[in-house]
Amino acid sequence: MRDGKLCVAQIGCGAFAAEQDLPNFQANPRVECTWCCDVNEENARNRARQFGVPKVTTDIMEVMADDEVDFVKVATSHEAHLPIIEAAARTGKHVFCEKPMAMDLREALEIIGIVRRSGIKLCVDLNRRMAPSLHALRARWQAHRANPVTHPWRYVEAIRDPLPDELTSHLLIRIQDDSASYRMIHLDPLRGGGLIIGEMVHWLDLACWWFAPQIPIEVHAWGSTRLTHGINLKFSEGDTATMLFHTGGSFDYPKEMFEVTCRGGFFRNEFFVENQYYGMPGPERETFPLLRDCLPEVGAQGGFAGYMEKYRARVRGLANAKEGHSSLTVDKGWGAMLDGFITAILDDQAPPCDEMAGYLSTYLAQLAIQSITTRQALPVPLERVVFSVI
Ligand SMILES: NC(=O)c1ccc[n+]([C@@H]2O[C@H](COP(=O)([O-])OP(=O)(O)OC[C@H]3O[C@@H](n4cnc5c(N)ncnc54)[C@H](O)[C@@H]3O)[C@@H](O)[C@H]2O)c1
């Protein structure tokens, strides 16, 4: 601690550290970043200069030896997570770890053991589950699922009871991405593990959080284990999630859209800035502010249309300068995840996304890869979801 603030060390000072971690530390009054650590000294120095971080190193053990450091933020390539978590646990430092927490099941189980034995707290940055707009969407869906009230003009067949499949909910997650933008690390089988491990864990976790306390019981995936693919996830009370990930798209249109259907209701999230509600009485639309907005005067009506106006204006301004995208950022929950973890450390509570969630998303990603290669739907055995590690 320093001046009543938690001290954090940034380990891995690449693109994500510059776009999210370091700005989010600066914006949070309960934390101060005191180290920039990277095996690439230039990256560490550049980030420290850019964000006014006092100490720089290429050696994580220097960070671990600093008693003032309360937690480390890990934003390295994926294969480095386990040794860094081990080193942090040995010196009693909490860990805020980028996704995926682990690349395979064995690594994930080792991390759970390290966290449990050392007593440190570990939070995995599967941040979509902390996005304010998705929290609002989920609350409306939960209320409707418990007590569906539809518009009076909805036609309902009166001579029969609803069939069981009519009582379930479905979550559709549509990702259109531009694979030309991926850094090599994502595709390297040893350091990144491919897009299902590196990226799809976000939405596998979101689906598990969305339908909790249900647990996933079946994974059916198709497509490529490297880039474009789809996954269907079935939950224990019959609800389902379908995730469609296509990599031939364009950043000119938002990457993520979410839609939920449930008993005559339709719930839609447009890229974290607008929710729409159909089929039921009550508000039809809610808008959400951006996390960072460099063009507040453009698209002042807000919501999706407002965001697109800002985006087009921003891109026009960037025609000759390929930087600064992060100054127009929708709120995908990164700041709330950081703040939730700070509260967990200070008040000795469970982190908002713990090592079990990190494990489950990696396990489901591995099952999806297996489902694609065997062309089969695969069960998720209960003992792989609920277990004890010593
Ligand atoms: N939560 C999100 O929304 C989100 C978005 C983008 C990226 N990420 C995650 O952030 C992480 C970093 O991604 P990036 O795009 O910044 O990659 P990057 O390649 O730009 O940066 C990684 C940095 O880590 C450094 N590094 C590698 N191994 C190290 C080690 N052992 N010790 C110290 N430094 C080490 C590299 O030198 C590099 O500077 C990845 O895990 C990625 O999945 C998360």
The ligand as an ORCA input file, in Angstrom:
! r2SCAN-3c Opt
* xyz 0 1
  N      -9.630     -8.678    -21.671
  C      -9.591     -8.218    -22.918
  O     -10.558     -7.669    -23.420
  C      -8.311     -8.339    -23.719
  C      -8.156     -7.657    -24.935
  C      -6.932     -7.772    -25.599
  C      -5.914     -8.554    -25.081
  N      -6.111     -9.223    -23.901
  C      -5.073    -10.090    -23.330
  O      -3.945     -9.307    -22.951
  C      -2.759    -10.094    -23.040
  C      -1.693     -9.324    -23.801
  O      -2.164     -9.042    -25.094
  P      -1.483     -7.875    -25.956
  O      -2.380     -7.669    -27.113
  O      -1.137     -6.727    -25.073
  O      -0.143     -8.607    -26.437
  P       1.237     -7.905    -26.764
  O       2.033     -8.916    -27.516
  O       1.030     -6.554    -27.356
  O       1.901     -7.692    -25.309
  C       2.408     -8.727    -24.519
  C       3.605     -8.188    -23.774
  O       3.999     -9.163    -22.809
  C       5.437     -9.219    -22.813
  N       5.835    -10.511    -22.246
  C       5.734    -11.741    -22.807
  N       6.172    -12.686    -21.949
  C       6.534    -12.035    -20.801
  C       7.045    -12.458    -19.542
  N       7.281    -13.754    -19.299
  N       7.296    -11.529    -18.602
  C       7.086    -10.199    -18.855
  N       6.607     -9.741    -20.044
  C       6.318    -10.642    -20.993
  C       5.824     -9.009    -24.264
  O       7.172     -8.606    -24.404
  C       4.818     -7.929    -24.684
  O       5.316     -6.627    -24.439
  C      -3.191    -11.422    -23.707
  O      -3.345    -12.390    -22.693
  C      -4.536    -11.121    -24.313
  O      -5.364    -12.273    -24.332
  C      -7.277     -9.095    -23.226
*
